[in-house]
């Protein structure tokens, strides 16, 4: 450990493998908050302490403490949940949460608005259906992502199994989660103990992310991850994975030494060695990562500090063999394909656009109720995508018309009036009112902005032109704004930085175009750009490629020149 460890490193070191004083915090009924140190530790258990920022001023005026509540992030390795699991999450959101479910950009569930007194009951509730929140957050490997659509490749099941194997292998071993929330009853196949053979006593310097993709689809944005794995198949057989390392999208305003970075491709690993490879990369970051300043603690900064050749040499040494050169592949898209599809087994799959990833009921739009009804009889899966959407997968032929009828009856069947391709390709983080990092709105505001942008889109005949637009309330990058052909990053209430020029397949970062724009400014800047694109694009040319070809922004070739 560094001679000057950060506050979080000190807390982890003294935590007794993530226990801290969480028991005492939960038992303190005087406040809705946890002890300060425990707010760091509870992240490893899958939860963040939050406040309702909309109410902060009024509660302060009334001399009340902020309205504390907790977000719980439930892991879904590979994005595949069963119908009973979906139904339980729905029930818990109503009983203990704010009545909604958030589908995240990492294929996980989030429950919001859970009070401290209900944390244990909520966590026990989803563990009863074999879901958990351990390592949903914190300085460990997070939810492992995987292409979610089973019809897209003959090797999908093998890739999914690799994702779940990686997730299980890198799950923390501490028994603290089971003691604190489940009365010591361990419900996992991973052996637990009060030691961490992979992570060590202080875990990783920062969060760690892994994703697996199956070309030509990059719908999990693998290059935004610490480890990105590209499935290589031959004649329906999974050979292994191309390996990319060092991705991550967070940065800090006013600190150009922080930057988003895409992962570097370093070679190929056979399928039977991919779990070992992930472990060795994690251990290098454990040993080499910056533990003094958390702003520089991600793997991307470790690699840029020591140099990629040095990192690769260390990885080869820890593996005991050299990675062979990467195999050829091609990505064409990082978006989801909506609507019905089928497979050779006679099963159907339905991909639904979920605006902002929010599962809820609104007047005339009963999505949550409809999905709950479907879960009562659906024998297949509920698959969460990396783009905050939902796939009803492996639908029996006899259930197809019934599912469509239920969605139509509740006003939740995909229509064409609002769902332009721009809207379907939109992502937004939670931001205000609960995220403590947010400077501006995102999920609550983007639909309103899209209403106005769609007028421009339709005027210029671009309703079906797939343009990636992503909005976040801060520069941390949870909705991957730096991989949006149009990226909007909140800098102050109602003000956003506008980024342009990422590519549609998720293989190039965008670049800053204008700063501190309000809504009028966003529309003023984008309207002529979209008009020019409609009039002057080449055949099949994507918007991100167009703005670079026309010189509106320069291409970002590496994170180190993102700010140039």
Secondary structure by P-SEA (a helix, b strand, c coil): ccccccaaaaaaaaccccccaaaaaaaccccccccaaaaaaacccbbbbbccccaaaaaaaaccccbbbbbbbbbbccccccaaaaaaaaaaaaaccccccccccccbbbbccccccaaaaaaaaaaaacccccccccccccccccccccccccaaaaaaaaaaaaaaaacccccccccccccccccccccccccccccccccccbbbbbbbbcccccccccccccbbbbbbbccccccccccccbbbbbbbcccccbbbbbbbbcccccccaaaaaaaaaaaaaaccccccccccccaaaaaaaacaaaaaaaaaaaacccccccccccccccccccccccccccbbbbbbbbcccccccccccaaaaaaaaaaaccccccccccccccccccccccaaaaaaaaaaaacccccccccccccccbbbcccccccccccccccccaaaaaaaaaaaaaaacccccbbbbbbbcccccccccccccbbbbbccccbbbbbccccccccbbbbbccccccaaaaaaaaaaaaaaaaccccccccaaaaaaaacccccccccccccc
